[in-house]
């Protein structure tokens, strides 16, 4: 509903605004329709936390507020929305393990793109994830974010910022695992902290070279076109 979409990403993420206040005034039919906007609101909240680089503790606290809110409401799909928030919390639990996240991914229904997106994002931040897994997961989630660009600018920006931070950390701490780490660091040094879409694409392409993988042809072509736009 429009009352959700009018809220700023910052307010949604930090719970400064009670996004559920108007819920009790809606009829059952309107509540059902309103649930269709929850992804836009939740994705913007996630994007804000990623873009600002909030601590894991702060981010988890914000998502706990979302979970509490969803749990209180008489939602048509309460279990689904609560499960998405629980999945989102894994993004800010980098020690949960890549194995556990991949196990959750394997159980997601084929058409549940929101859950897959969140879990791929969680996989990409796990400290024990292989570098090729990180690069592949990031390529997948950025493709999703670009498809949702109209509704999720904040999410896309947040993911782009997180991708750049992730590879700068890897280049600094795990550079000995990379192919030509000096070149990779040079590419990263030319990228803004809040990168453009083209800069994120360049980083993802460079990351694939650095870890010795090639994205599937569709992803590779899309990133190559974006990197030169």
N, C-alpha and C positions, 0 to 999 in steps of 0.2 A: 504494500500500500504506500501511498505517497508520503505518509508521515514518517516511514522508515527511510525512504530515499532522500528526504530533505535533510537528514542528519549528516553532519560532517564525518569524515573518516576518523578524525581525531576523537570526536565525541563518542563514536561507536566503539573505538578501541579502548578508550580509557574509562568508559562507563560513567563519564561526567553527565551524560544524558540518559534518562531511563527510557530505553527504546521500547519497553513493554508497557509503558503506562497507559496507553490508549487501548490496549488489547481488550480490556474488560468491557469496553463500550461497543465492541463489534459483534454483529450477529455471527452465527455459525458459518453461514455462507461466506461472509466477508473474511472471517478468520481463515477459511480454506483458501480463498484467493490471496490473502495477505502472505500466507506461507511461501507463495511463489517468489516473493521478494527477499526472503531471508538469506538466500545465497549471496545476493548483491551486498547486503549489509554485512554479513559475516566475512565475506571475502575482502571487503574494504577494511574491516577491522584487522584481519590478518595482515593485509598489505601495509597498513599503517605501522604495525608493530615491526615488520621486517624493514620498512623504509627508514624508520627512526633508529633501528638497531637497539631497541629496548632490551634490557636484560631478560634472561630466561625467567627469572623470578617474577618480574613485572608482567611479562607476557602471559605467563601461566595464571597469574592473579586475574588479569583481564578476561581470559577465556573461562576461568571459573565463574565469573559473573555472568557470562553468556550462558554457561551450562545451567546455572541456577535459575536464570530467567526462563530458559526453555523448559526446564523441569517443572516450574510453577504453573506454566500456562496449559490450558486445555487444548493442545494442538491435535490436529488431525494426524500428523505424522511425527509425533513427539519422539519416538524411539529413533527415527532417522536423523532428526536434527541434533539430538543429543549425541548420537554416534559421530556426527561430523565434527562437533566441538571436541569430543574425546580424541578423535583422530588429529585434529588441529593442534592439540596440546603436545603431540609427539614431535611437532616441528621445533618445539622449545625444550625437548628432552633428548639432547644429542648423545646421551649414553644409554639409551634404551636398547640399542643394538640393531644393526642392519638386518640381522637374521629375523628378529621379531617383526620388524616393519615389513619385510618381504613376505613373511607368513601371513600378515594381515592383508597385504595386497593380493595374495593368491586366493583369498576368500571373498573378494569384492565382486559383486555381480558385474557382468560385462558392460551394462549400460549405466552404471553408477559412476559417471565421469567426475562428479564432485569429490567423492571419496577417493577415487584413484588419484586425482590431482593432489589432494592433500597428503596422501600417503607417499606419493613420489617425492613431494617436497620434503616430507619427514625423512625419507631415505637419503636424500641428498645432503642432509646435515649430520648424519650419524658419524661419529668420530671413527668407528671401526669399519665404515664402508670402504670398499675398494675404490680407487680413484676412477677407474673406468665406470663403476656403478654411479658415482657422483655425477660424472659428465653426462652419462646417458639419461639419468633421472632428470637432470636440469634441462636437457634439451626437450624432454617430453613436457615438463611443466611449463616451460616458456612458450611452447607451441599452444598449449591450452590457454595460457594467459593472453596471448595475442588474439586468439579466436574470440575471447570475451572482452576485447579491448574497450568496446563501447560502454560496457557496464562496470568494468573493473580496472580503470586506469591506475588507481591506487595499488591494487594488487600487483599489476604488472610492474609498476615502479619499485614496489617493495621486493619483489622476486629478483628484479634486475640488480638492485643494491645488494641483496643477499648473495647472489651468484658472484658478484665482483669481490665481496668480502671473503667468501669461501675460498676462492682461488688465490687471493692475495695471502691468506693464511697458509694455504697449502704450499704456495711457492716459497714462503718464508720458512716454514717448519718441515716440509716434506719434499723440498726441491730436488733432493737426490733421487727421488723416484721418477722424476719427469725427464722427458726428452727435451734437450736444449732448454734448460731452465732459464738461462740468461735471456734468450729471445722472449720467452713467455713472460718474464718479469718486465721486460721492456714494453711489451704490449699492454700489460696491466697498468704500468705507470702512466700510460697515455689516456687512461680511462677515468672519467669523473667518478666521484664517490656515489653520486646519484646518476647513473649512466643513461644515455639515450638507448633506444631500441637497437640502433645500429652498433653501438659499442658493446652491448650485451651479446649480440650475435657474433661479433668479432672475438669476444672472450670465449664463447662456447666453441667456436671453430678452432681457436688456438688451443683450448683445453683438450679437444679431441686429439689434436696432433701431439700435444704434450704427454698424453697418457697412452697414445698408440692405438686409438680406435677410430672407426669411421661410422658416423651416424647413417641410418638408412637413407636411401636416396631422396625421399620426399622431405625429410627433415633437413638434410644437407643442402638441398636446393633452396628451401625456404630461408634458412639462415644465411646462405651465401647472398641471396637477393637482398635480404634485410641489411646485411653488413655493408653493402655498396649503395644503399639508398640515401 
